[in-house]
Amino acid sequence: MTLTLIILLGVAIYAFLQHPQFGKKPSGERLAVLQKSPHYKNGKFQNIHFTPEITEGYTYLEVFYEFIFKKKERKTPVNPIPSVKTNLLELAQEQDVLVWFGHSSYFIQIEGKRILVDPVFSGNASPIPGTNKSFDGTDIYTVDDLPEIDYLLITHDHYDHVDYKTILKLKSKTKKIICGLGVASHFEHWGFPASIIIEKDWFEKIEIDSKITFFTTPSRHFSGRGLHRCNTLWMSFVLETPTFKMYLGGDSGYDTHYAEIGQQFGPFDLAILDNGQYDVKWKYIHNAPEDVIQAAKDLNAKRFLPLHSSKFVLANHPWDEPLIKVTTLNKNSKNPIPIMTPMIGEMVNLRDENQEFKEWWKGLN
């Protein structure tokens, strides 16, 4: 009886993993290209420096047990997250703006181009339906609220950054996709034509036109969908125009890459940085709030926008801790950098260095 149950469970898991949401691992010509990358070694992509997913002294079993059974610290919002709804369909093309959708999803319009980063609009950050629901109030946008997207940027292929349901709905609205090596295999599997996908390694240049250039830059993280780990490349981006420069950071732990990017491409008018879902047990792959502040300084950023919080529970800290800590630490730091903390949907004027933002997370518990 026990053996039968094990076999049935194995068959069920195998069948589940065949769902197209898990994408497809690179093969053929795409695999041959990524295997030539200097960052691909021993069958996997590697970070610049040694990066264990779990900090020394801890185990995966310990992390799993704590997340499942010790929920006291994981305070979630009692009240809905406040938001405003900017009408993106009626934005004048000369407006240079940013709109955050919660967690790590956001929209940029600059120099007349519309850019969407890591979209997740399904209300779930997991391949298993209903297991990691978004907070109340955070899902005010759908794909129908978006204009046609000139460039869809993907920092890496984790479920809280690449949402299968959202991606499928975006198919008719997306002109071009920019992603790391290997990620194109997912999009081709989902029916996107190879001709619209720009797949790059770190340290490459993508010149859009005379007004916009992207550079692909490192982050310190990992990747993978289904059972496959680190077979696609994670990255950050530099977006440069003649008069404005942004660092679009994907998930990352702190490392020397921030200072190196700052030295090569800075100063930045704005740095967007991973701040949330951190833990000492995986300190190498997600910034703690103090790391975010140091990273902004390393990048030589005039302002910074902390993301990766306020929508999903992916760590054991209280939902509002990332914003409380990063704003407090920044205020108390030597030479604090102006911090941007918009509500979900609030229009950020990229050209207004004096735009003020409320500490909207206060009083929600």
Sequence and secondary structure as in RCSB ss.txt:
>XXXX:A:sequence
MTLTLIILLGVAIYAFLQHPQFGKKPSGERLAVLQKSPHYKNGKFQNIHFTPEITEGYTYLEVFYEFIFKKKERK
TPVNPIPSVKTNLLELAQEQDVLVWFGHSSYFIQIEGKRILVDPVFSGNASPIPGTNKSFDGTDIYTVDDLPEID
YLLITHDHYDHVDYKTILKLKSKTKKIICGLGVASHFEHWGFPASIIIEKDWFEKIEIDSKITFFTTPSRHFSGR
GLHRCNTLWMSFVLETPTFKMYLGGDSGYDTHYAEIGQQFGPFDLAILDNGQYDVKWKYIHNAPEDVIQAAKDLN
AKRFLPLHSSKFVLANHPWDEPLIKVTTLNKNSKNPIPIMTPMIGEMVNLRDENQEFKEWWKGLN
>XXXX:A:secstr
 HHHHHHHHHHHHHHHTTSGGG     HHHHHHHHTSTTEETTEE  SS   SS TT  HHHHHHHHHH  TT  
  SS   B    GGG  TT  EEEE STT EEEEETTEEEEES   SSBSSSSTTSSB  TT     GGGS  EE
EEE S   TTTS HHHHHHHGGGEEEEEEETTTHHHHHHTT  GGGEEEE SSEEEE SSS EEEEE  S    S
TT  SSS   EEEEE SS EEEE  S    THHHHHHHHH  BSEEEEE SS  GGGTTTS  HHHHHHHHHHTT
BSSEEEES SS   SSS TTHHHHHHHHHHHHSSS   B    BT EEETT TT     TTTT  
